[in-house]
Amino acid sequence: MEVFEAMSTCRAMRYLKTDEVSTDLIEQVITAATWAPSPGNSQGRDFVIVTDKEKIRTIANSIEGSMAARVASMDRPDKSHRLMLDGTEYLLKSLKSCPVLIFVCGKPIYPYGSPRESFVWSSIYPAAQNLILAARALGLGTVFTTFQGVAEPTIRETLEIPDDILIGCMIPMGWPERKFGPLNREPYDSVAHLNSWKGELRVYPPAQD
C-alpha cells in the first residue's frame, strides 16, 4: 500500500475480530517497527508479543477491572467523544479475545555512560507508529493504548518483564471488524506556522479574482 494512503486511513481499530494472525504477519509488523529511528541509533526497544490465550485473558481481565467503570461514567459531549469512548468500552470488554497484544518496551541505554529515560520514549514511540502503519498496510487493525498503566504489576508478572524495563504502550492487533477510512484531523492551515509562531499559515497567496 502507498505510504500516504496508509497514513491517511489508519483509523484506531477498537473493534477487532477473534481470528488468528499468522506469525509471518506478526514478524512483518515487528520488523517494520525496528526500522524506526532512535536516538543515536541506540535502538533500545523490545517487543513482547502475546498470543497465548490464557495470558491475554489474565491481562485483559486486570485491565477491564481497573478501567471499565471509569470509562463507562465518562461524559460524551459530542460525536467524537462518543465514538471513541464507546469503542474503548467495547475494546475493554472484548480484549480477552483479541488475537495479539504487543507491548513496546525499552530500557535507558542512551547516551552511553549516562542514559536518560526521556530517550527511551524517543525510541519506543516511533517504533510503535511504524508498527501501526505496517499493520494498516497489511490490512490489520491496531490501536495505540497506554492500558498497561492500570495493570502493570499483572502484566510484568504474567509476561516476566524485568523491573528495569519500561513499558511504553500496549497495541492490540487483529483483523478489523470495521472499515478503514479517512481520518478526522486538523487541516494544514490550522496547525502550520511559517518561519515563526506568528507566521502566515498559507505558503501560497490566495487566488486573484
N, C-alpha and C positions, 0 to 999 in steps of 0.2 A: 504494500500500500504506500502511496506517495505520502511523504512525511507531513506535509501541510494538511492533508485530508485527515490523517490520523490524529494530529494535534487538535484540529478544529471540531472533531466529532467524538472526542474521548470523554464521554459523559461518565460521571461517577455511577457505577453499577452496583446498586444495593440489592437488586433482585437477581439472584443467581440460581441456575439450575443445579441439581444434585449430581448430574452426570460427571463421571471422572474426567480428569485432564491428563493426557498422556505425559509420561516422563520426558519424552522428546520435546514437547511444547514447553514444559517447565524449564528444561535446560536452555531452551532458546531465549526465554524471557530473562532468566538469570544471567546468561551470557551477555545479553544486551545491557543489563544493569551494570555489569563490570566495565563496560566501555565508557561510563560516565566519568567526567573529570573529578579530580580530588586535589586537595592542597599539596603542592609539591609532588604530585603523582604518588602520594603515600598509599592510596587505595586501602585505607584502614576500615574495611567493612566486610561483613559476612552475612550470609542469608540462611536463616533457619526455615526450611521448607517442611510444612506439616501436612501429611496426607493420612496419617494414622487416625482412623475414625474415633477411637476412644480418647486419644489425646485432644483432638479437635472438640469433642463433646465436653471434656473436662474444662478446657479453656473457655469455650463458648458459654457454658453454664455459669462460670465465675463472672464473666463479663456481663451477661444478661442480668444476673442477680444484683450487680452493682449499679447498672445503668438504666434498666427498663423503666422503673417507676419515675425516675428523674426525667427521662426523655418524654414519657407519656404526659407529664404535667407541664411541659414547656409550651409557651404561647406560640400560636401560629398566626401572626398578624397579617400575612399575605400569602399568595400562592407559592412563592419561592420557599418561604419557611415551611409551609405545609408539606410541599413535596419532599423537601429534604428531611424533615423530622418524621413524616410518615414512612419514608424509605428507611430511615435509621431504625425506627421501631421494628419494621419488617426484618431488617438485617439482624437485629439483636435476637429476634425470635427464631430466625432460620439459620443462624450462624453455625449451629451444631451439625447441620447437614451440608455445610459448604465443603466442596471437594478439596480445596487447597487454602491453607493460610501461610503467608510468607512474612517472616519477621526480619526487617533490615536492621542489622546491628553493627556496632563499631566499638573500637577501643582507642583511647587517646594515645596516639603514637607520633604525632607531628606537632611542632618541629622536633627533630631528633634531639634528645637530651633534655628538652623542656616542653613536653607535649601539653597542649591545651585542649580542653573539652570542646570549645567552640569549633575547632577544626573537624571534630568528629561529625557534627551536623552538616558541615560543608561537604563532607564526603557521602554521607548517608542519603541526603535528600535528592541530589542529582541522580544517584543510583536508583532510588525509588521512582523518580519520574521516568527514567529510561525504561524501567521495568513495566510501568503502566502503559507507556506508549507502545512498547513491543507487544504487550498483550493485546492492545487495541488492534494493531496491525494483523495479528493472528486471529482476530475475531473473538478474543476472550474478554470478559468483563472483569474490572477491578475497581476498588475504591480505596483511597488513601485514608487510613484511620490512625488515631492515637488511642485506640481502645485498650492497648496494653497497659496504659497508665492506671486503670482501675483494677487490674488483676495481675499486677506484676509478680507478686510472690508466687501465685499459682503457675504463671507462665514459666518463671525461672525454675521452679521445682519440676514441673511436667517435662520441660524441654532441656533441663540440666544446663541452663545458661549461667556461666560464672558471674559472680557479683561485680567484677571489674569490667564487664561488657555492657555497654549502653544499648538499650532497645529503642531505636528511633521511630519506628512505625510498624503497624500491622496491616498487611494488604490481603484481604480475602480475594480469591481469584476463582473464576469458573465461567461456564458458558452463560451468556446473559439471557434473562427471561424477557427483557425489554429491548427496544431498538436503540442503537446509537443514533446520534443526530447532532445538529448544530448546537453549539454552546451558547449560553446566555452570559455574555461578558461585557464589561465596559468597552466602548469603542476607542479607537486610537486617539481621537481628538479630546477625549475626556481624561486621558492618563499621560499623554506625551508632553514634555516640556523641551522646547527647542533652545539650546545654548544656555539657558538659565531657568531657574524655577518659575520665573515670571514670563518666560519667553512665549512667543506666539506658538500655538499648537499646530497651526497649519503650515506645512512646508511650502505649499504652492498657493499663489494668490487666487482669490475667487474669480470665477469666470466672468467676463465682461458681458453686459447686455448687448 
